[in-house]
Amino acid sequence: MIQIKILGDGCPECTLLEEITREVANSMGIEAEFETVTDTDQIMEYPILSTPGLVVQGDLVSYGRIPAKTEIEDWFKEAI
């Protein structure tokens, strides 16, 4: 199972990132546990300058943008 964290305050971009990431996981048949992190102190534990942020298996892979589905697929492939 892949651990995924969405870092952000619940803004529309954060919600969109979670939707896209869930869609990619489902299309790849990957079991994933999602956690939405809205606490600023917890978000700042990562080297992040802006939200939304995406953490896969403990590694910050993206922040400040909505990555392409192909990028998310590649990160999932690396994680499994």
Backbone bond lengths (Angstrom), bond angles and torsions (degrees), N, CA, C in turn:
res aa  C-N    CA-C-N  psi(-1)  N-CA   C-N-CA  omega(-1)  CA-C   N-CA-C  phi
1 M - - - 1.444 - - 1.532 108.08 -
2 I 1.312 115.55 135.19 1.457 121.45 179.15 1.528 109.10 -92.91
3 Q 1.323 115.19 136.25 1.459 121.78 176.46 1.530 108.67 -94.85
4 I 1.319 116.24 125.18 1.461 121.65 -177.61 1.524 108.95 -126.80
5 K 1.337 114.96 134.08 1.453 120.18 175.08 1.515 109.02 -122.03
6 I 1.313 114.85 135.16 1.459 122.21 172.04 1.523 105.89 -104.34
7 L 1.329 116.32 119.63 1.457 121.36 -178.50 1.512 109.28 -99.50
8 G 1.331 117.31 124.12 1.453 120.69 178.20 1.511 111.91 162.32
9 D 1.304 114.40 173.80 1.465 120.48 -174.63 1.524 114.04 -93.73
10 G 1.322 116.78 11.75 1.457 119.75 -179.90 1.515 113.18 91.07
11 C 1.323 117.08 15.71 1.463 121.88 179.17 1.535 110.07 -65.49
12 P 1.322 118.46 165.95 1.461 120.85 179.91 1.533 113.22 -56.30
13 E 1.340 117.49 -36.45 1.467 120.23 178.99 1.526 110.74 -66.69
14 C 1.331 116.73 -38.24 1.464 120.66 178.62 1.528 110.23 -64.70
15 T 1.307 116.02 -43.02 1.463 121.26 178.40 1.523 110.62 -63.14
16 L 1.332 116.82 -43.20 1.460 121.13 178.66 1.522 111.01 -63.12
17 L 1.335 117.49 -42.30 1.461 120.81 178.83 1.522 110.59 -60.13
18 E 1.315 117.11 -43.04 1.464 119.56 179.00 1.528 110.90 -64.50
19 E 1.321 117.60 -43.09 1.466 120.79 179.36 1.526 111.07 -60.11
20 I 1.323 116.65 -46.49 1.468 120.74 -178.93 1.527 110.65 -65.41
21 T 1.326 116.44 -42.24 1.463 120.50 -179.03 1.521 110.69 -65.11
22 R 1.319 117.31 -41.24 1.475 120.56 176.29 1.534 110.75 -63.05
23 E 1.322 116.03 -41.40 1.462 120.75 179.46 1.531 110.77 -61.02
24 V 1.323 116.83 -44.12 1.470 120.85 179.80 1.531 109.99 -64.41
25 A 1.327 117.10 -45.15 1.464 120.22 179.53 1.524 110.51 -59.67
26 N 1.324 117.01 -44.73 1.468 120.61 179.30 1.516 111.64 -63.72
27 S 1.328 117.09 -42.98 1.470 119.93 -177.94 1.529 111.55 -67.29
28 M 1.341 116.96 -26.76 1.462 121.05 179.00 1.526 111.84 -90.69
29 G 1.338 117.01 -4.47 1.462 120.65 -178.90 1.519 112.88 70.54
30 I 1.326 116.69 29.82 1.462 122.03 -177.38 1.520 109.87 -96.89
31 E 1.337 115.42 131.33 1.452 119.91 172.78 1.515 107.19 -79.71
32 A 1.310 115.88 127.38 1.458 119.99 -177.43 1.516 110.13 -137.11
33 E 1.314 114.52 143.18 1.461 121.37 173.97 1.522 106.93 -106.38
34 F 1.321 116.07 120.28 1.458 121.61 -177.43 1.527 110.50 -101.16
35 E 1.323 114.83 139.75 1.456 121.64 174.12 1.527 107.41 -134.67
36 T 1.308 115.98 129.70 1.456 121.14 175.05 1.523 107.96 -98.36
37 V 1.314 116.05 120.61 1.459 121.91 -177.92 1.523 108.05 -105.05
38 T 1.337 115.90 113.16 1.459 120.62 -179.31 1.527 112.56 -110.84
39 D 1.323 116.85 -11.96 1.457 121.40 -179.49 1.536 109.81 -72.36
40 T 1.318 116.27 122.39 1.465 121.42 -176.07 1.519 111.93 -58.80
41 D 1.318 118.18 -40.36 1.470 120.75 179.71 1.527 111.17 -62.45
42 Q 1.329 116.95 -40.70 1.465 120.16 178.80 1.522 110.82 -69.46
43 I 1.334 117.20 -38.63 1.466 120.46 178.74 1.523 109.94 -63.00
44 M 1.336 116.65 -39.51 1.458 120.89 -176.86 1.527 113.14 -72.52
45 E 1.323 117.82 -5.80 1.463 121.16 173.31 1.525 110.71 -69.27
46 Y 1.316 116.63 -15.91 1.467 122.26 178.28 1.530 108.43 -104.59
47 P 1.337 116.99 151.98 1.472 119.66 177.96 1.525 110.47 -76.29
48 I 1.314 115.72 72.72 1.457 121.66 -173.51 1.530 109.36 -118.06
49 L 1.326 116.03 134.81 1.454 121.08 -179.24 1.521 112.07 -101.91
50 S 1.330 116.85 -25.46 1.460 121.01 178.65 1.519 109.44 -155.77
51 T 1.313 115.20 158.17 1.456 120.91 179.57 1.521 109.33 -99.94
52 P 1.306 118.24 161.10 1.456 127.54 4.75 1.529 111.57 -81.08
53 G 1.317 114.51 155.29 1.453 120.64 175.70 1.514 109.90 -118.43
54 L 1.324 115.05 150.94 1.461 120.79 179.31 1.523 108.39 -127.26
55 V 1.334 115.01 123.78 1.461 122.11 179.16 1.524 107.51 -117.37
56 V 1.334 116.21 126.50 1.461 122.17 179.25 1.526 107.46 -120.73
57 Q 1.329 115.98 119.51 1.459 122.10 180.00 1.531 111.68 54.08
58 G 1.320 117.03 38.46 1.456 121.84 176.33 1.513 115.38 87.46
59 D 1.335 117.72 -6.68 1.465 121.67 -179.16 1.523 110.56 -103.86
60 L 1.320 116.22 128.32 1.457 120.91 173.86 1.524 107.78 -71.28
61 V 1.334 116.72 117.75 1.462 120.28 -177.11 1.522 112.46 -108.43
62 S 1.326 117.33 -18.83 1.458 120.06 -178.21 1.519 109.60 -160.90
63 Y 1.340 115.13 147.15 1.456 119.73 171.36 1.520 109.68 -155.64
64 G 1.335 114.71 153.45 1.457 121.47 176.10 1.509 115.58 75.85
65 R 1.323 117.46 9.90 1.465 120.79 -179.13 1.529 109.50 -161.11
66 I 1.324 114.54 169.42 1.460 121.29 173.73 1.527 106.62 -101.14
67 P 1.323 118.55 109.35 1.466 119.97 -179.39 1.521 111.67 -70.67
68 A 1.312 115.07 157.66 1.463 121.28 176.66 1.533 109.69 -68.48
69 K 1.319 115.55 153.12 1.468 119.93 178.91 1.524 111.21 -57.62
70 T 1.326 117.08 -36.73 1.467 120.05 -179.50 1.531 111.19 -64.78
71 E 1.327 116.83 -34.53 1.463 119.60 176.78 1.521 110.41 -65.78
72 I 1.321 116.22 -44.26 1.457 120.62 179.71 1.523 109.79 -62.90
73 E 1.314 117.30 -41.41 1.484 120.85 176.50 1.521 110.53 -57.87
74 D 1.336 117.29 -45.24 1.459 120.86 179.92 1.527 111.58 -61.44
75 W 1.346 116.78 -41.69 1.469 119.90 179.22 1.518 110.57 -64.90
76 F 1.328 117.15 -38.05 1.457 120.48 177.93 1.523 110.32 -66.06
77 K 1.326 117.08 -42.48 1.470 120.35 178.90 1.519 111.48 -60.07
78 E 1.328 116.56 -39.42 1.458 121.27 178.28 1.527 111.42 -66.97
79 A 1.323 116.22 -31.65 1.467 120.98 -175.08 1.527 113.43 -81.06
80 I 1.327 116.58 -21.09 1.489 117.93 -177.37 1.513 111.93 -101.68
